[in-house]
Amino acid sequence: MISNSMLLLKILFLNQFKINELKEKDSKYRRNVILVGISIIIVFVMMAVYSFAIGWSLGVMGIAKVIPGYGITIVSLITLFFSIFKSNGILFGMKDYDMIVALPFRTRTIVASRFLYMYIMNTLFALVIMIPLGLVYYMFEKPTSFFFFTWFCGIFLSTLLPTALAAMIGGLIAYIASHFKYTNVVSILLSLALVIGIILSSMSLGSMDESSTDLSRFTQLGEQISKQINSVYPPSELFEKAINNQDIAALLSFIIISVAWYVLFVQVLSLKYKSIHTAIFTHSTKSNYKIQNLKTSSVLKALYRKEIKRFFSSYAYVLNVGMGAIMAFIMVIAVFVLNPEQLERIAKIPNIQNMLIKIIAFVFSAVIAMSCTTSVALSLEGKNLWILKSLPIGTKTIMNSKILVNLTITIPIAILFGILMNLKWKTDFITRIMLFIIPIIYSILSAVWGMFINIKLPNYDWESETTVIKQGMSSAIGMLGGPVFAIVPVLIILAFQTIPYQIFHIVITLIVAGIAWLLYRNIIKYQL
């Protein structure tokens, strides 16, 4: 079983990363792949530096003993968060299911290979987080050599339990949703409910009530943080004991629990794997269709309806590209509901209200700009691109239909942000207006920026849409470009606080609007 699982795992890696195609494609294709690799390395370095800085701050405060539990909890929550999305497309609902299940392999072997792929990808992320934290812990606590073995086990087991749990949740969601008429809608709603729950749980790590804590007594502070972390993710207590107390029994318990979850997952899912896929791919249709009056619409409206249906019909499309809008919605509700004291406790920034009024519109814009559907909209046409090319429709109309889908997702949340922030804060007239204008302008910029990047870096040769949405260079640049445009003004405003921030709001808005217009002019001139 193990050798067969490794063989299927190898094939899966070759297909997902198109390693064989990399040897055959032209230099432009290889150059794009290299740029994607460099971008990933830069992101990993930034994450490692951030992790080291977090660990160092805990060490300086004298509470380095909370680092093991903190590291395991953060890795586990993020792994759970993203693995729920990945399970639908890797474990369930994959396009090559019929081909894989026809091979002379046991179901358990197929499940194991698919799970190991998710586990390895998650463990790479764990290495980036846990190695810097482990280095900081060693520098401050000077542990014995037992620490290295325990930390090594922690790194490779930190993602095993949450990946198995996420895969179980993903399978349960897929199975439940398959019994409804609108399968994708139910899957998306259930996944969103879980995602919001995970986000709220992770937010509790930064919402400690400092009013009841004497910050001069760091031992008690460390104990309070440890209790809070362990309440969010109970297995972290075992790992923390294994590291801090050199507790072999706690380490063995942590290993047994993690491995047992994996074994249980593979065994249980193997029994229901084929029935789940049968339910997912089985569809029923009604035969009572009656011809009635047919409605006509403009070309733009027809294309827009096609694009919006394409978006909501894809689980991966909504929950990956649409995540920025979801996070933006949670953010605006949280800022509106929480009072300034609560915000100061969560952000650890004193007098945060005065600062937020100056930069909140750009911070919100950075989050919502991550929802960039246009960065993959053209690539998702795939092998059906010839249909668009053969229709007597101008490029401008096609591009507008894809841009409108992006604006449909982001503009309503931007308007909601402006309304709620105006209700929450009493400020000057210019700031009130800019709380509406800035997010709307950035929503437009994000849409045209993604479209611009996608026409420059299209990918029509794909077997699974997950490859385009999650691993495409156009997707990565499109989703990161908007936030960069929004973060730069924040740094400028914080650096020049002697100048009235309203001036920066107006000037930056005009510049962003100008960039969006230039990009749009370039887009509509493109020839498919």
C-alpha positions as CSV (number, residue, x, y, z in Angstrom):
1,M,0.0,0.0,0.0
2,I,2.8,2.4,0.9
3,S,4.7,2.0,-2.4
4,N,1.5,2.5,-4.3
5,S,0.6,5.6,-2.3
6,M,4.0,7.0,-3.0
7,L,3.6,6.3,-6.7
8,L,0.2,8.1,-6.8
9,L,1.7,10.9,-4.8
10,K,4.5,11.3,-7.2
11,I,2.1,11.5,-10.2
12,L,0.0,14.0,-8.4
13,F,3.0,16.3,-7.8
14,L,4.0,16.0,-11.4
15,N,0.5,16.9,-12.6
16,Q,-0.1,19.7,-10.2
17,F,3.2,21.5,-10.8
18,K,3.5,20.5,-14.5
19,I,7.1,19.4,-14.0
20,N,7.2,17.4,-17.2
21,E,5.7,20.3,-19.2
22,L,8.3,22.6,-17.8
23,K,11.0,20.6,-19.7
24,E,9.1,20.9,-23.0
25,K,7.7,24.5,-22.9
26,D,9.4,27.5,-24.4
27,S,11.6,29.9,-22.4
28,K,8.7,32.3,-21.7
29,Y,6.8,29.6,-19.9
30,R,9.9,28.6,-17.9
31,R,10.6,32.3,-17.1
32,N,7.0,32.7,-15.7
33,V,7.4,29.6,-13.6
34,I,10.7,30.9,-12.2
35,L,9.1,34.2,-11.3
36,V,6.3,32.4,-9.5
37,G,8.9,30.5,-7.6
38,I,10.8,33.6,-6.6
39,S,7.5,35.2,-5.5
40,I,6.8,32.2,-3.3
41,I,10.3,32.4,-1.8
42,I,9.9,36.1,-1.0
43,V,6.5,35.4,0.7
44,F,8.1,32.6,2.8
45,V,11.0,34.8,3.8
46,M,8.6,37.5,4.9
47,M,6.6,35.0,6.9
48,A,9.7,33.6,8.6
49,V,10.9,37.1,9.6
50,Y,7.4,37.9,11.0
51,S,7.4,34.7,13.0
52,F,10.9,35.4,14.3
53,A,9.7,39.0,15.3
54,I,6.7,37.6,17.2
55,G,8.8,35.1,19.0
56,W,11.4,37.6,19.9
57,S,8.8,40.0,21.3
58,L,7.6,37.2,23.6
59,G,11.1,36.4,24.6
60,V,11.9,40.0,25.5
61,M,8.8,40.1,27.7
62,G,10.2,37.1,29.5
63,I,7.4,34.7,28.5
64,A,9.2,32.6,25.9
65,K,7.7,29.5,27.4
66,V,4.4,30.3,25.6
67,I,6.2,30.1,22.2
68,P,5.6,26.3,21.7
69,G,1.9,26.4,22.3
70,Y,1.6,29.6,20.3
71,G,3.4,28.2,17.3
72,I,1.4,24.9,17.2
73,T,-1.9,26.8,17.6
74,I,-1.2,29.3,14.8
75,V,0.0,26.6,12.4
76,S,-3.0,24.4,13.2
77,L,-5.6,27.1,12.8
78,I,-4.2,28.3,9.5
79,T,-3.8,24.8,8.2
80,L,-7.4,24.0,9.1
81,F,-8.5,27.3,7.5
82,F,-7.0,26.6,4.1
83,S,-7.2,22.8,4.0
84,I,-11.0,23.0,4.1
85,F,-10.9,24.8,0.8
86,K,-8.2,22.4,-0.7
87,S,-10.0,19.2,0.2
88,N,-12.7,20.0,-2.4
89,G,-10.8,19.5,-5.6
90,I,-7.9,17.4,-4.2
91,L,-9.7,14.7,-2.2
92,F,-13.3,15.3,-3.4
93,G,-14.7,16.3,-6.7
94,M,-11.4,16.0,-8.6
95,K,-11.7,15.9,-12.4
96,D,-9.7,12.7,-12.8
97,Y,-11.7,10.6,-10.4
98,D,-12.9,8.2,-13.0
99,M,-9.4,7.5,-14.2
100,I,-7.9,7.1,-10.7
101,V,-10.6,4.8,-9.4
102,A,-10.3,2.6,-12.5
103,L,-6.6,1.8,-11.6
104,P,-5.8,-1.4,-9.7
105,F,-5.4,0.4,-6.4
106,R,-7.3,0.1,-3.1
107,T,-9.5,3.0,-2.1
108,R,-7.4,3.4,1.0
109,T,-4.3,3.9,-1.2
110,I,-6.0,6.6,-3.2
111,V,-7.2,8.4,-0.1
112,A,-3.8,8.2,1.6
113,S,-1.9,9.6,-1.5
114,R,-4.3,12.5,-1.8
115,F,-4.1,13.3,1.9
116,L,-0.3,13.1,1.9
117,Y,-0.2,15.7,-0.8
118,M,-2.2,18.1,1.3
119,Y,-0.1,17.2,4.4
120,I,3.2,17.9,2.6
121,M,2.1,21.3,1.3
122,N,0.9,22.3,4.7
123,T,4.1,21.1,6.4
124,L,6.1,23.4,4.1
125,F,4.2,26.2,5.6
126,A,4.7,24.8,9.2
127,L,8.5,24.8,8.6
128,V,8.4,28.5,7.7
129,I,6.6,29.3,11.0
130,M,8.0,26.8,13.4
131,I,11.8,27.0,12.6
132,P,12.1,30.8,13.4
133,L,10.0,30.3,16.6
134,G,12.1,27.4,17.6
135,L,15.3,29.4,17.1
136,V,14.0,32.2,19.3
137,Y,12.9,29.7,22.0
138,Y,16.4,28.2,22.0
139,M,18.1,31.6,22.3
140,F,16.0,32.6,25.3
141,E,15.4,29.3,27.2
142,K,18.7,27.4,26.4
143,P,17.0,24.0,26.5
144,T,18.7,20.6,26.5
145,S,19.2,18.5,23.4
146,F,15.8,16.8,24.0
147,F,14.3,20.1,22.7
148,F,15.6,19.5,19.1
149,F,13.9,16.1,18.8
150,T,10.7,17.3,20.4
151,W,10.5,20.4,18.2
152,F,11.3,18.3,15.1
153,C,8.4,16.1,15.9
154,G,6.2,19.1,16.6
155,I,6.9,20.6,13.1
156,F,5.9,17.4,11.2
157,L,3.0,16.6,13.4
158,S,1.6,20.1,13.8
159,T,-0.3,19.9,10.5
160,L,-1.3,16.2,10.6
161,L,-4.3,16.5,13.0
162,P,-5.7,19.8,11.5
163,T,-5.3,18.4,7.9
164,A,-7.1,15.2,8.8
165,L,-9.8,17.2,10.6
166,A,-10.2,19.7,7.7
167,A,-10.4,16.8,5.2
168,M,-13.1,15.2,7.4
169,I,-15.0,18.4,7.5
170,G,-14.6,18.9,3.7
171,G,-15.9,15.4,3.1
172,L,-18.9,16.0,5.4
173,I,-19.7,19.3,3.6
174,A,-19.4,17.7,0.2
175,Y,-21.6,14.8,1.3
176,I,-24.3,17.0,2.9
177,A,-24.3,19.4,0.0
178,S,-24.6,16.6,-2.6
179,H,-28.2,15.9,-1.3
180,F,-29.4,19.4,-2.1
181,K,-30.4,20.8,-5.5
182,Y,-28.0,23.7,-5.4
183,T,-24.9,21.7,-4.3
184,N,-22.3,24.5,-4.7
185,V,-24.4,27.1,-2.9
186,V,-24.8,24.8,0.1
187,S,-21.1,23.8,0.1
188,I,-20.1,27.5,0.0
189,L,-22.5,28.5,2.8
190,L,-21.3,25.7,5.1
191,S,-17.7,26.4,4.4
192,L,-18.2,30.1,5.1
193,A,-19.8,29.4,8.4
194,L,-16.8,27.3,9.4
195,V,-14.3,29.9,8.1
196,I,-16.0,32.7,10.1
197,G,-15.9,30.4,13.2
198,I,-12.1,29.8,12.7
199,I,-11.5,33.5,12.2
200,L,-13.4,34.4,15.4
201,S,-11.5,31.8,17.3
202,S,-8.1,33.1,16.1
203,M,-9.1,36.6,17.0
204,S,-9.5,35.6,20.6
205,L,-5.7,35.1,20.8
206,G,-5.3,38.8,20.6
207,S,-8.3,39.9,22.7
208,M,-6.9,39.2,26.2
209,D,-8.3,41.4,28.9
210,E,-5.3,43.3,30.1
211,S,-7.2,45.3,32.6
212,S,-7.1,42.3,35.0
213,T,-3.4,41.6,34.4
214,D,-0.5,43.2,36.1
215,L,1.9,43.6,33.2
216,S,4.8,43.9,35.6
217,R,4.3,40.3,36.6
218,F,5.3,38.6,33.4
219,T,5.0,35.1,34.9
220,Q,1.2,35.5,35.5
221,L,0.9,37.1,32.0
222,G,2.6,34.0,30.5
223,E,0.3,31.7,32.3
224,Q,-2.8,33.6,31.2
225,I,-1.6,33.6,27.5
226,S,-0.9,29.8,27.8
227,K,-4.4,29.1,29.1
228,Q,-5.9,31.2,26.3
229,I,-3.9,29.4,23.6
230,N,-4.8,26.0,25.1
231,S,-8.5,26.8,25.2
232,V,-8.4,27.6,21.4
233,Y,-6.4,24.5,20.5
234,P,-6.2,21.9,23.4
235,P,-3.4,19.7,21.8
236,S,-1.0,22.7,22.1
237,E,-0.9,22.0,25.9
238,L,0.7,18.6,25.4
239,F,3.3,20.1,23.1
240,E,4.0,22.9,25.5
241,K,4.5,20.5,28.4
242,A,6.8,18.3,26.2
243,I,9.0,21.3,25.4
244,N,9.0,23.3,28.7
245,N,9.0,20.3,31.1
246,Q,10.7,17.7,28.9
247,D,7.7,15.6,29.5
248,I,8.0,12.4,27.5
249,A,4.5,11.2,28.3
250,A,3.1,14.5,27.0
251,L,5.1,14.1,23.8
252,L,4.0,10.5,23.3
253,S,0.4,11.6,23.9
254,F,0.8,14.4,21.3
255,I,2.2,11.9,18.7
256,I,-0.4,9.3,19.4
257,I,-3.3,11.7,19.1
258,S,-2.0,13.2,15.8
259,V,-1.2,9.8,14.2
260,A,-4.5,8.3,15.4
261,W,-6.5,11.1,13.8
262,Y,-4.8,10.3,10.5
263,V,-5.3,6.6,10.7
264,L,-8.9,7.1,11.7
265,F,-9.5,9.5,8.8
266,V,-8.0,7.2,6.2
267,Q,-10.0,4.2,7.5
268,V,-13.3,5.9,7.8
269,L,-13.1,7.9,4.5
270,S,-12.1,4.8,2.6
271,L,-15.4,3.2,3.5
272,K,-17.5,6.1,2.2
273,Y,-15.1,7.6,-0.4
274,K,-16.8,6.1,-3.5
275,S,-20.3,6.8,-2.2
276,I,-19.4,10.4,-1.5
277,H,-18.1,10.9,-5.1
278,T,-21.1,9.1,-6.5
279,A,-23.3,11.5,-4.7
280,I,-21.2,14.5,-5.8
281,F,-21.2,13.6,-9.5
282,T,-24.8,12.3,-9.6
283,H,-27.3,14.9,-10.8
284,S,-31.0,14.7,-11.4
285,T,-33.0,16.6,-14.0
286,K,-36.7,17.3,-14.4
287,S,-38.5,16.3,-17.5
288,N,-41.4,18.7,-17.1
289,Y,-39.8,21.5,-19.0
290,K,-42.4,23.8,-20.7
291,I,-41.7,26.3,-23.5
292,Q,-42.8,29.7,-22.4
293,N,-42.0,33.3,-23.5
294,L,-38.2,33.7,-24.0
295,K,-36.6,36.8,-22.7
296,T,-33.8,38.7,-24.5
297,S,-31.2,41.0,-23.1
298,S,-28.2,43.0,-24.2
299,V,-25.0,41.3,-25.1
300,L,-23.2,42.8,-22.0
301,K,-26.0,41.6,-19.7
302,A,-25.9,38.1,-21.2
303,L,-22.2,37.8,-20.8
304,Y,-22.4,39.2,-17.3
305,R,-25.0,36.6,-16.3
306,K,-22.7,33.9,-17.7
307,E,-19.7,35.2,-15.7
308,I,-21.6,35.6,-12.5
309,K,-23.0,32.0,-12.8
310,R,-19.5,30.8,-13.6
311,F,-18.2,32.4,-10.4
312,F,-20.9,31.0,-8.0
313,S,-20.8,27.6,-9.6
314,S,-17.2,27.0,-8.6
315,Y,-16.4,26.1,-5.0
316,A,-12.7,26.9,-5.4
317,Y,-13.4,30.2,-7.2
318,V,-15.7,31.6,-4.5
319,L,-13.8,30.5,-1.4
320,N,-10.3,31.4,-2.7
321,V,-10.7,34.5,-4.9
322,G,-13.8,35.7,-2.9
323,M,-12.1,35.4,0.5
324,G,-10.9,39.0,0.5
325,A,-14.5,40.2,0.3
326,I,-15.5,37.9,3.2
327,M,-12.6,39.1,5.4
328,A,-13.5,42.7,4.5
329,F,-17.1,42.1,5.6
330,I,-16.0,40.6,8.9
331,M,-13.5,43.5,9.4
332,V,-16.1,46.2,8.9
333,I,-18.6,44.6,11.2
334,A,-15.9,44.1,13.9
335,V,-14.7,47.7,13.7
336,F,-18.3,48.9,13.9
337,V,-19.3,46.7,16.8
338,L,-16.2,47.0,19.0
339,N,-15.5,50.1,21.1
340,P,-12.1,51.9,21.0
341,E,-10.9,50.2,24.2
342,Q,-11.5,46.7,22.7
343,L,-9.8,47.7,19.4
344,E,-6.8,48.9,21.4
345,R,-6.6,45.6,23.2
346,I,-6.8,43.5,20.1
347,A,-4.4,45.6,18.0
348,K,-2.1,46.5,21.0
349,I,-2.0,50.1,19.7
350,P,-2.8,53.0,22.2
351,N,-5.1,55.8,21.1
352,I,-6.1,53.7,18.0
353,Q,-9.2,55.6,17.1
354,N,-7.4,58.8,16.0
355,M,-5.1,56.7,13.8
356,L,-7.9,54.5,12.4
357,I,-9.8,57.6,11.1
358,K,-6.8,58.5,9.0
359,I,-5.9,55.1,7.5
360,I,-9.0,52.8,8.0
361,A,-10.3,53.4,4.4
362,F,-6.9,52.3,2.9
363,V,-6.6,49.3,5.3
364,F,-10.1,48.2,4.4
365,S,-9.3,48.7,0.7
366,A,-6.2,46.5,1.0
367,V,-8.3,43.7,2.3
368,I,-11.2,43.9,-0.2
369,A,-8.7,44.3,-3.1
370,M,-7.7,40.7,-2.4
371,S,-10.9,39.6,-4.0
372,C,-9.7,39.9,-7.6
373,T,-11.9,37.6,-9.8
374,T,-10.6,39.2,-13.0
375,S,-7.0,37.9,-12.4
376,V,-8.2,34.4,-13.4
377,A,-11.5,35.2,-15.3
378,L,-9.9,35.1,-18.8
379,S,-7.8,32.0,-18.0
380,L,-10.8,30.1,-16.8
381,E,-12.2,30.2,-20.3
382,G,-9.5,27.5,-21.0
383,K,-10.2,25.5,-24.1
384,N,-13.5,27.2,-24.6
385,L,-11.8,30.5,-25.5
386,W,-12.5,29.8,-29.2
387,I,-16.2,30.3,-28.5
388,L,-15.7,33.9,-27.4
389,K,-13.3,34.5,-30.2
390,S,-15.8,33.2,-32.8
391,L,-18.7,35.4,-31.5
392,P,-19.3,38.8,-33.1
393,I,-18.6,40.5,-29.8
394,G,-16.0,43.3,-29.2
395,T,-13.2,42.8,-26.7
396,K,-14.5,45.8,-24.7
397,T,-17.8,44.0,-24.0
398,I,-16.1,40.8,-22.9
399,M,-13.7,42.6,-20.6
400,N,-16.5,44.7,-19.1
401,S,-18.6,41.7,-18.3
402,K,-15.7,40.1,-16.3
403,I,-14.9,43.4,-14.6
404,L,-18.6,43.9,-13.6
405,V,-18.5,40.5,-11.8
406,N,-15.6,41.7,-9.6
407,L,-17.4,45.0,-8.9
408,T,-20.6,43.2,-8.0
409,I,-18.7,41.4,-5.2
410,T,-16.7,44.3,-3.8
411,I,-18.8,47.5,-4.4
412,P,-21.7,46.6,-2.1
413,I,-19.2,45.8,0.8
414,A,-17.4,49.1,0.1
415,I,-20.7,51.0,0.4
416,L,-21.6,49.2,3.6
417,F,-18.2,50.2,5.0
418,G,-18.8,53.8,4.2
419,I,-22.2,53.7,5.9
420,L,-21.1,52.0,9.0
421,M,-18.0,54.0,9.5
422,N,-20.0,57.3,9.1
423,L,-22.4,56.0,11.8
424,K,-19.6,55.0,14.1
425,W,-17.3,58.1,13.9
426,K,-18.1,61.8,14.0
427,T,-15.6,63.4,11.7
428,D,-15.2,66.2,9.1
429,F,-17.2,66.3,5.8
430,I,-14.2,65.4,3.6
431,T,-13.3,62.3,5.6
432,R,-17.0,61.2,5.6
433,I,-17.1,61.4,1.8
434,M,-13.7,59.7,1.4
435,L,-14.9,56.7,3.5
436,F,-17.1,56.0,0.5
437,I,-14.9,57.1,-2.4
438,I,-11.6,55.4,-1.4
439,P,-12.9,51.8,-1.1
440,I,-15.0,52.2,-4.3
441,I,-12.0,53.5,-6.3
442,Y,-9.8,50.7,-5.0
443,S,-12.4,48.2,-5.9
444,I,-12.3,49.5,-9.5
445,L,-8.5,49.5,-9.5
446,S,-8.4,45.9,-8.2
447,A,-10.8,44.8,-11.0
448,V,-8.9,46.4,-13.8
449,W,-5.5,45.5,-12.4
450,G,-6.5,41.8,-12.3
451,M,-7.8,42.0,-15.9
452,F,-4.6,43.7,-17.0
453,I,-2.4,41.0,-15.4
454,N,-4.6,38.2,-16.7
455,I,-4.3,39.3,-20.4
456,K,-0.5,39.6,-19.9
457,L,-0.1,36.2,-18.2
458,P,-3.0,34.0,-19.4
459,N,-3.1,30.2,-18.9
460,Y,-5.6,28.4,-21.1
461,D,-3.9,25.0,-21.0
462,W,-5.1,23.5,-17.7
463,E,-6.8,20.3,-16.6
464,S,-8.2,21.6,-13.3
465,E,-9.4,25.1,-12.5
466,T,-7.7,24.8,-9.1
467,T,-4.4,25.1,-10.9
468,V,-5.4,28.5,-12.3
469,I,-7.1,29.8,-9.1
470,K,-4.6,28.6,-6.5
471,Q,-1.3,28.2,-8.3
472,G,-1.4,30.6,-11.2
473,M,1.0,33.5,-11.4
474,S,-1.7,35.8,-12.7
475,S,-3.9,34.9,-9.6
476,A,-1.0,35.6,-7.2
477,I,0.0,38.9,-8.7
478,G,-3.6,40.0,-9.2
479,M,-4.6,39.3,-5.6
480,L,-1.4,41.0,-4.1
481,G,-1.3,44.0,-6.4
482,G,-4.4,45.7,-5.1
483,P,-3.3,45.4,-1.4
484,V,0.2,46.9,-2.3
485,F,-1.4,49.9,-3.9
486,A,-3.5,50.4,-0.7
487,I,-0.7,49.8,1.9
488,V,1.7,52.4,0.4
489,P,-0.7,55.3,1.2
490,V,-0.9,54.0,4.8
491,L,2.8,54.2,5.2
492,I,2.9,57.7,3.6
493,I,0.2,59.0,6.0
494,L,1.9,57.6,9.0
495,A,5.3,59.0,7.9
496,F,3.9,62.6,7.4
497,Q,1.5,63.1,10.2
498,T,2.2,66.8,10.4
499,I,0.4,67.3,7.1
500,P,-3.5,67.1,7.2
501,Y,-4.4,63.5,6.2
502,Q,-7.4,64.8,4.2
503,I,-4.9,66.2,1.6
504,F,-3.4,62.7,1.1
505,H,-6.8,61.2,0.8
506,I,-7.7,63.5,-2.1
507,V,-4.4,63.3,-3.9
508,I,-4.0,59.5,-3.6
509,T,-7.6,58.9,-4.7
510,L,-7.0,61.0,-7.8
511,I,-3.7,59.1,-8.6
512,V,-5.4,55.7,-8.1
513,A,-8.3,56.7,-10.3
514,G,-5.9,57.8,-13.0
515,I,-4.0,54.5,-12.8
516,A,-7.3,52.6,-13.1
517,W,-8.3,54.6,-16.1
518,L,-5.0,54.0,-17.9
519,L,-5.2,50.3,-17.2
520,Y,-8.7,50.1,-18.5
521,R,-7.8,51.9,-21.7
522,N,-5.1,49.3,-22.2
523,I,-7.5,46.4,-21.5
524,I,-10.1,47.4,-24.0
525,K,-7.5,47.6,-26.8
526,Y,-6.5,44.0,-26.2
527,Q,-7.3,41.5,-29.0
528,L,-8.2,37.9,-28.0
